[in-house]
Amino acid sequence: MYNTLFKRSTGIQFSRRFAMIYGVIAAGTLLWCIAFIASPRLIEMGGIHSLFAIGFRYFYSFICHQNPDRSFHVLGHSMAVCARCTGIYFGALIGILTFPFTIGWFNEHSPWKKWLVIVIGLNLIEFTLSSLNLFSNLILRAGTGLTLGLGIASCALFAIFTHIQIRLKWRDST
């Protein structure tokens, strides 16, 4: 029944392959979030655990500036990513986990492209204000990051599954 509703609203046939790809993406995103959240706790535990925390911080340093003044702190230690990245990654996780329930919103008649442009615009405004030191707030950074992650993850999943569906139809027709 769900497969029929899913296909009718989006044109995408939900199959085991889609479920497997979705599961891998969801699990990977969850592990991604756990790793940067666990970093302060691992530092606090000391010993070999600190080496894992240092490894996580090093890994995330390629993607995030990790400025302690712009990061949330847990147990007296800054997280491995800044507040904006925290919001983006949690938004992506929420977008991925809710994707099966919201897929019907994505079609040629829905305003999802407009919402994505609005979300990106809000993030650019917030980024500009904080870069010019006109306004700075960790919660606002995390909130705008959350909306950005949610929007991008949902749109990216829809694009991935649409692309796979098109490739499968093309392969079956040749």
N, C-alpha and C positions, 0 to 999 in steps of 0.2 A: 504494500500500500504506500509506504513512504517513498519507495522508488518511483511509483507512478506519479505522486504529487511532485516530487523533486524534478522529474523529467518534464512534466507538464508546465511547471512554473519557469524552468530555466532552459529546457531543451537538452540538458545534460543527463545522460544515462548513468545512474549511480551503480557501481559494480564493486566486486571484491578488489579489483585493482585500485579504484578510487579510494576505497576504504583503507587499503594498505598504505597508499601514498599519504593520505590524510593522517593516518596514525603515526607514520614516521615524522611528518612535519610537526604534528602536535607534540609528540614526545621530545623531539629535538628542541623545540621552543621552550618546553617546560624545563628541560635540563639546563638550557641556556640561562633561564631566569634563576633557577636554584643555585647555579654556580656563583653568580655575582651576589646573591643574597647570603650565601653560606660563607663568603670570604671573611667578614668580620668575626663570625663565630669560630672559624678555623684558626684565625690569628689568636683569638682569646684562648683556645685550647692549647696552643703551644706545640712544641715538639715537631713531629713529622707533619702534623696538620698545617703548621705554618708554611711549610714548603708548598703544599697544595694551594694555600691562599696566595702566596707569592706567584705561583704559576698562573692562577686565575687572573690576578691583577696584571701580570705581564701580558697575557693573552688579550684582555680587554683594553690594554693601553694602545693597541693598534687601531681601535675604533672610537675610543672615548678619551677626552683630556684628563679625566679623573681628578679634577680640581677639588680638593677637600672642602673648600668654601662653597662649592656648588653641588655637594653630594649629601645624601642622607647619611646619618651616622647610626650604627647599631653597636651596642656594647662599647661605646667610646671610640670605635674605629669607623672610618668612612667606607661606604660600600665600594665595590670594584668599578662602578660606573657612576656618572653624575645623575642628578635628579631628572634631567630631560631624557637621558638614555633609559633610566629606570622606567619612566612613564612610557616611552616608546616600546620597550620590550614587554612590559605588562599589557599595554594596549594590543600589541601583536598577539600575545598569548590569549587574551580575551577574544580578539577577533577570530583567531583560529578555532578556539573551543566553541564559540557560538556560530561559526560558519554554517554547519548543517541546518541550523534553525533559521538562519537569515538569508540563505541562498536565494529564496524567492524574491528578494528585494533587487536582485541584480538582473536586469534585462534592459532592452533598448529603450524602454519607456520610463524607467526609474531615474530619479535625480542623483544617483550615487556619484556620478562624475562631478556634478556641481558641489556636492558635499565634500568631496575629496579636495577640490580646489579651495573651498572655504577653510578646511582644516589646515591645509598647507599655508594659506594666507595668514591664519591666526598664529601659526608657529613662526612664520617669518616676522610678523609684527613683534611677537614676544622676544624672539631672538635679537632683533634689531634694538629694541628698548633695553634689553639686558646688556648687549654689547656696548651700547653708548652710556651705560651706567645710569640710565634715567629711571629704571624700575627693575628691581631684582627680588624674586620671591621663589623659593624652592617648590612650594606647592603649585604655583602657577606654571613653573617649568615642567613639573611632573604631569600636571593636568593637560597642558597643550601637547606634551609628548605622548600622553595616553591616547588622546584623540587621533594624533598622527599615526601611531602604531596600529590602532584599531582600524582606521580607514585603509591604510596601505596593506595590512595583512589580509583584510577581507577582499580587497580588489585583486591582490596578487593571487590569492587562492582561486578566485573566480577565473582569472586569466589562465592560471596553470591548468585547471580542470577543463576549461573550454578548449585550450590548445590540445590537450591530450585527447579529448573527444573528437576534435577535428582530425587529428593525426590517425586515430583509429578508424574513422570513417573513410579517410583517404586510403589507408592501407587495405581496408576491406574491399574498396571499390576497384583496386588495381589487380 
